[in-house]
Amino acid sequence: MASRGISTLDRAVAKRIRALADDHGMKQADVADAAGITRTTFGRYWRAERSMTLDDLEHVLAALGTSYPAEYAVIRDIRRRLDAAGQ
């Protein structure tokens, strides 16, 4: 798979996943295990070093007790703030 740059969307998703995990008292490894994703792959998502697949995002959000439709607006708002801050 060809390497590509990490977008503000990737960073927004990672930021939201970390916040949800914190809200649920879960650590990175807990979320990875609950979502059925290897810890290495999930670590890259967690640090926004890799774009998350939609399937993995759905599994992660389910492990955190939510869904993509429920989180879409929050992720969109985080992305807009990151873009406005030039990150």
N, C-alpha and C positions, 0 to 999 in steps of 0.2 A: 504494500500500500504506500502510495506516495506521501511524503511528508508535506504538511501545510501549516500555515501559521495558525496560532490560536486566536480566536475572535473574542470580541467583548461578550458575545453570547456564551461562549465556553466559560469565560470567567464568571458571568452572571449565574450560570447553572451551578458551577462549583461553589460559589458563595452561598447560594440558596440551599444547596445540599448540606453544606457545613452548618448553616444556621438551623436547619431542620434536625440534623443529627444532634446538635447541642440541645435543642428544645426537648428531644426525646432521651437525653442522657446517654446517647450512643457514641461510641468511638468509631473511627474510620474502619477498623477491622470488623466491628459489629455490623455496620451497614453493609460492607462487602459480603460478609458471610450470609446475612439475611437476604440479600439480593441475589445470591448465587453467582457472584462475580469474583474472579481471583483478586486477591489483595493487591497484587502488583498492578493489574489493570485499573482497579478502583483507585489506587493511590495516585495514578496519573490523572484520573478524572478529578479527584479531590483537590489536587494542586493545579488544576486547569492546564495540564501539560498535554492533554489529548482530548479531542472532541468525543463526547459521549454518544453512543448510538442511541436511537430512539428506543429500541428494545431494552437496552441497559437502563436508560433513564426511567422507563416505565417500571422496571423491576426495583430500582433504587427508591423511587417515590412510593411504590407500594410497600416496601420494607419500612418506610418512614410514615406510613399511614395516610398517604395522600395520593394524588394522581396528577398527571400532566395538565388536564383541564383546570383543576383547582389551583395549580401553581403558575399557570401561563402568565397571568397579569403581574404577579410578583416578580417573576423572572424578567419579563419585559421591562418593568420599572427599574430593576437593578441594572439591566443593560443600558437603559437610557442614562442613568446616573453615571455609569462608568464611561460612556461615550462623552457625556458633557464634561467629565473630569479629564478627558484625554487619556484614559487608561486602556 
